[in-house]
Amino acid sequence: MNEVGAHEWLTAREVVEQYKLPSLAALYTMRSRGKGPKGHRFGRDLKFHLADLKAWEDECADQVAPRMVCGCGKREPSPTG
């Protein structure tokens, strides 16, 4: 990966920090349930391309309750309590 291309990728930990997710485990759980961003393996490392993160953000924005469905940020309480 060249120097310019390196800035187009985030590590899993960086994604957790940027999106204020509760933990790495939360990110992995969301991905295993098909609700998280698309990731790519580079050997043992899981990285996320900025374009894939933007697509995930757009998908979350299209949802009725994005934070509950996609996990974008903190979980909101359900309307029933």
Contacts in CASP RR format, 6 or more apart in sequence:
PFRMAT RR
TARGET T0000
AUTHOR 0000-0000-0000
METHOD contacts of the structure
MODEL  1
MNEVGAHEWLTAREVVEQYKLPSLAALYTMRSRGKGPKGHRFGRDLKFHL
ADLKAWEDECADQVAPRMVCGCGKREPSPTG
1 9 0 8 1.000
1 42 0 8 1.000
8 49 0 8 1.000
8 50 0 8 1.000
8 51 0 8 1.000
9 40 0 8 1.000
9 47 0 8 1.000
9 48 0 8 1.000
9 49 0 8 1.000
9 50 0 8 1.000
10 18 0 8 1.000
10 47 0 8 1.000
10 48 0 8 1.000
10 50 0 8 1.000
10 53 0 8 1.000
11 45 0 8 1.000
11 46 0 8 1.000
11 47 0 8 1.000
11 48 0 8 1.000
12 24 0 8 1.000
12 27 0 8 1.000
12 28 0 8 1.000
12 46 0 8 1.000
12 47 0 8 1.000
12 48 0 8 1.000
13 24 0 8 1.000
15 21 0 8 1.000
15 27 0 8 1.000
15 37 0 8 1.000
15 48 0 8 1.000
15 53 0 8 1.000
16 23 0 8 1.000
16 24 0 8 1.000
16 26 0 8 1.000
16 27 0 8 1.000
19 72 0 8 1.000
19 73 0 8 1.000
20 73 0 8 1.000
20 74 0 8 1.000
21 27 0 8 1.000
21 30 0 8 1.000
21 71 0 8 1.000
21 73 0 8 1.000
27 36 0 8 1.000
30 36 0 8 1.000
30 70 0 8 1.000
30 71 0 8 1.000
31 37 0 8 1.000
31 39 0 8 1.000
35 69 0 8 1.000
35 70 0 8 1.000
35 71 0 8 1.000
36 56 0 8 1.000
36 70 0 8 1.000
36 71 0 8 1.000
37 48 0 8 1.000
37 52 0 8 1.000
37 53 0 8 1.000
37 55 0 8 1.000
37 56 0 8 1.000
38 48 0 8 1.000
38 49 0 8 1.000
38 52 0 8 1.000
38 55 0 8 1.000
38 56 0 8 1.000
39 46 0 8 1.000
39 47 0 8 1.000
39 48 0 8 1.000
39 49 0 8 1.000
39 52 0 8 1.000
40 46 0 8 1.000
40 47 0 8 1.000
40 48 0 8 1.000
40 49 0 8 1.000
40 52 0 8 1.000
41 47 0 8 1.000
56 70 0 8 1.000
56 72 0 8 1.000
57 72 0 8 1.000
59 70 0 8 1.000
60 66 0 8 1.000
60 67 0 8 1.000
60 69 0 8 1.000
60 70 0 8 1.000
60 71 0 8 1.000
60 72 0 8 1.000
63 69 0 8 1.000
63 70 0 8 1.000
65 76 0 8 1.000
66 72 0 8 1.000
67 73 0 8 1.000
67 74 0 8 1.000
67 75 0 8 1.000
67 76 0 8 1.000
68 75 0 8 1.000
68 76 0 8 1.000
68 78 0 8 1.000
END
